């Protein structure tokens, strides 16, 4: 498949010299040091998928799942126009629950996520750590500074084609449908990635994952799995509608010139109402620490623009070449114009 010019340009610009990586890894206390050490640890654990499957010592259930993912990986290139490279053709056992932990922060009376700017990838609305304790320390400092904070474990991430990303044990807690969708999501980042626009990147990848999974299930002739996935998506959409209502309620609240104590009280009421609404739907037992501005910001990053991308896909007659071309055109716009265009594309009442 011809390589996407924009993705190739970004990859060239972002590719870090190996000597610079080594230098960062040697600097005590440097944020980049833990990132480099963590990345190298992931890479050194890789084994080609076909070797793992062929090894008699491999658990048969693991071998079967890896075989499914190998099929999905080929499908991604052949049918979804996603990059044909070494990513997700190897396997790495990390011996922990998550590969990284992301810290997301937002001011006490704002839904805009704090951003951090990095070498090679631009500015992102989160800070990632390969060590959970490091993430928790950063979260504590941000809370002391008055931020709402959310720390979330991450099962997979993309190096945007710089390295051959492996399938990780941390990904395998999902069922097959979710796992294949996650694979497509991460490969979508390699297809298109914009500096300094986390919401665009994550929503685009989520949309590609959903489009790709629907095509994958259809091609495999699994109507029961597709029906179950559709029902799961319906329930998720209803949940997101409640979350969106809370977000809009808070957005309106924070725009008012009210005393901090009043804002704080009404904010707590809004989150309590959301928790009750979720509980009434049988979706209780959410950790209380989730209900803050940072958590709402994290949901928006991954889902906020999905309706717009779905609409764009429909406008293209479900033809992926057209869809990717239109998305690339959006990527060439300035940030404000791009946001306006995405807002105009999104159908009313679609929570993503």
Phi, psi and omega in degrees: 000133177300139182285140179295124185300320182292318179296321180295319181295317179296319182296319179297317183292327186270347187296117183276136175299138185298326180295325178293320177299314180298319179298316178299318184298336184270357184268110180298137176079355180283133178304319182294334181298313180294327180293317180292314179299319179295318179296316180296324179297318178298314185294323184288346180271358187290139170226135180306138184303318183297329177289320179296316181297320184282343182291122180300339181279350181288134176303130181304325179295319177295316180301320180294320180292320178293325177295320176299317180292325177298319176297317180295324180296317177294321178299321182301318179285315187288320189247337185251000177061035177263159191304141176259095182212195184277357182292138176063030172244009174227171185227141179223126176268111185270345178060035173205172187283327183226153177279319176219165174238125181263137175255124176240135183226148176216148178301160184302325183236048177206150177257008180272122181290141173296145178245151173238140180253139187231157168296145170080324187241000180081206185261136181233154182269030176199165176233121187258144180227137174282348181243122182299322181299321177296320178297317181294324178295316178297319179299318180297319179296320179294320177298319178298332178274003175097007180275150161283139186224141174230129176248121182234133175287142184241130183277333183203159174208166181247138172268015174062030177089358178294321179233164176276094184295135179268163164291135185247149174303330181295341179278341194276001175287345180277158172285174188300320181296313179295323182293316178295319177299320179296319177301313180296322179301311183292323177292329178298326177298328178283337177287317181207129179214127179255135172298140168068022177219075183299317183297318177298310184299313185288320179293321176299313181295322177296317179297317178298320179299317181290318177298313182296319181295318178301318179292321180297313181294322178296317181295328181275353180065050181242071184297326180294316178295319179297320179294318179295320178295319179298319178294321178297319178294324178297315179296320179296321179296320178295321177295317180295330177297318176297317180295319178296321178299319178294319179300315181292323178298317181287323178301317178293321180297313185292342179280351183272142180279069183253156175300151182303321181297321179291316178301318182296319181294315182288329174298313179299322178296319181296317180289325177296321178295321177296316180298320178295319181295320178293320179296322180295335177272006182080020181242048179277195178063030173282141176301132183301330183292346178292328191279078176207177184297324182295319178296316177300321178296321181294321178297317181295325180300318186271337187238344192303320183258006182301316178303323179294317179292323176297319179296321179295320177298317178295319179298333179273011180065030179062029179258119190291324179301314176299315182302309181297321179297318180292322178295320178297324176297319176300320181296337180278348181283161171293161186302315183292316180294322179297316179298318179296319181294318178296319179296323179290330182286327188292126176294143177294140176086359177263109183278000181091000000 
